[in-house]
Amino acid sequence: MVASRLVQGWHEGGPARLRAVGAPSLRFLDNFALMTAELTLLLATLGILTSAFVNTGVPTKVGFILVDAAGVNVAVMALVAFAFGALLGMGLPPAPTYILTALVIAPHMVKFGLDPWPVHFFAFFLAVWGELTPPTSVVAAVTSKIAEASFMRTLVRAVQICSSLFVLMAAMFVRPQLVLEPGLAQIGAMLLVFMASVGVTFSLQARFSRSRASDWSQRLALMAVALVTLLHPSDTVALLGSIGIALFVAHWMLYRKRLAAAAALVSEPATSESPSGQ
């Protein structure tokens, strides 16, 4: 009797149950097929640019010309190498970008007197940055499509999040102890670079005041202190800059604590009315 009732109930509600179970699966397959097709077209379009770079050989020729022209100064050479790597990153994956950058840029920098280790680490970080290089950022394109967000807003946000890459690129030349001197010197350089990275990140993403003018002035001041900490060759000056960054971070924490306390006061319910007022 129980079995017959189960069979009867299935026959009465079976189609409805099938539709309820199958509808989400069908929607998933439909959305998956649509998203996959659009991403395939997007990556195919970016592949055209990749082929144009590889087949014409333009990046290699431009790299030799630019590096030869900028061989009078390490800073200028690093900027030219960054521009060259960004040019490659617009159309190539990280591995080919690193290989071409190392082949084109590294020999000139080593000939100029730089150690190969910092140069190749610079090329590696530059190749990683190539995945975010506008305007053909594959990371931002795929992420914005999946999230159904604005491509430019996603790209700007991704660059902000990955700002530490720029810090590491510069640190390879200013503080080569990071990769050349294992031990206490390496730890000290790492801490200075870490504080510089914290300063750059907070200046880009933190908010220090409700007033826009005050907020931007503090951000610019923090960015200046972070750049001095990163780029000044003196460890003493960099240490003083790190202390300044720590003070800015402490100020931000106090500001956020005051905001949280004010929000808690606003959200608290009003005091209960007296019995006579009821």
ZILINNOR-V671765 format. One record per helix or strand of 3 or more residues. SS is the DSSP state (@ for helix, = for strand). FROM is the first residue (numbers start at 1). TO is the last residue. Records with the same first field share a line. If there is no record, write none. Layout:
SS = FROM-TO / FROM-TO
This chain:
@ = 2-56 / 58-69 / 74-89 / 94-112 / 116-132 / 138-147 / 151-161 / 163-174 / 177-180 / 184-205 / 212-231 / 235-267 / 275-277
